[in-house]
Amino acid sequence: MDHLITPSEVTQYGRPISAKTDNDKLNAYIIEAEQMNIKPVLGDDLFLSILEKGEDDEKVAMLLKGGSYQSEGKIYTFVGLKAAMSYYVYAKYLMVGDFNATRFGVMMKEDSFSSHISSADRSNAYSDTLEVANCYLQDCVSYCKRNGLMSGSPGSQRATGAVKIRKIGRF
């Protein structure tokens, strides 16, 4: 298993993305999401173990695809790591999906049959998508802790994606 998810699974587990979307772009977003959002939370050991075992291991398969499980007499349900990854990838797609680096600089495709959303609307959609992704990832972390895949907090960070605003100058 090279990555936690493939470009075709991004649309299967997450929000719809055009079938015409460049898979090279989605692969880049997948790598970014794995390295920036998933690995820091799960920790290197668990992340590498998931890549190595894939769906051959029953607990890892459940982690990847989600489902219902029982722990200490309670039943829990979650959507899985592939769904969380899909939302992180979709968030990245929202922010930079229609920009293209060309020899003339960074360009945005213009078309007379469509219009672009405002920066504020794009930012709101990005924030909403990150909120869903973070929620799904936290459910995955809970599953891992309840099923012995991780103990304590092996990752050094929480998944955020939030923007920090700092005031520069005099108060």
Secondary structure as the mmCIF struct_conf table of DSSP 4:
data_model
#
loop_
_struct_conf.conf_type_id
_struct_conf.id
_struct_conf.beg_label_comp_id
_struct_conf.beg_label_asym_id
_struct_conf.beg_label_seq_id
_struct_conf.end_label_comp_id
_struct_conf.end_label_asym_id
_struct_conf.end_label_seq_id
BEND BEND1 HIS A 3 LEU A 4
HELX_RH_AL_P HELX_RH_AL_P1 PRO A 7 TYR A 13
BEND BEND2 GLY A 14 ARG A 15
TURN_TY1_P TURN_TY1_P1 ALA A 19 LYS A 20
BEND BEND3 THR A 21 THR A 21
HELX_RH_AL_P HELX_RH_AL_P2 ASN A 23 ALA A 33
HELX_RH_PI_P HELX_RH_PI_P1 GLU A 34 ILE A 38
HELX_RH_AL_P HELX_RH_AL_P3 LYS A 39 LEU A 42
HELX_RH_AL_P HELX_RH_AL_P4 ASP A 44 LYS A 53
HELX_RH_3T_P HELX_RH_3T_P1 GLY A 54 ASP A 56
BEND BEND4 ASP A 57 ASP A 57
HELX_RH_AL_P HELX_RH_AL_P5 GLU A 58 LYS A 65
STRN STRN1 GLY A 67 SER A 71
TURN_TY1_P TURN_TY1_P2 GLU A 72 GLY A 73
STRN STRN2 LYS A 74 PHE A 78
HELX_RH_AL_P HELX_RH_AL_P6 LEU A 81 VAL A 96
TURN_TY1_P TURN_TY1_P3 GLY A 97 ASP A 98
STRN STRN3 PHE A 99 THR A 102
TURN_TY1_P TURN_TY1_P4 ARG A 103 PHE A 104
STRN STRN4 GLY A 105 MET A 108
TURN_TY1_P TURN_TY1_P5 SER A 112 PHE A 113
HELX_LH_PP_P HELX_LH_PP_P1 HIS A 116 SER A 118
HELX_RH_AL_P HELX_RH_AL_P7 SER A 119 ARG A 146
TURN_TY1_P TURN_TY1_P6 ASN A 147 GLY A 148
BEND BEND5 LEU A 149 LEU A 149
BEND BEND6 GLY A 152 GLY A 152
BEND BEND7 GLY A 155 GLN A 157
HELX_LH_PP_P HELX_LH_PP_P2 ALA A 162 LYS A 164
BEND BEND8 GLY A 169 GLY A 169
#
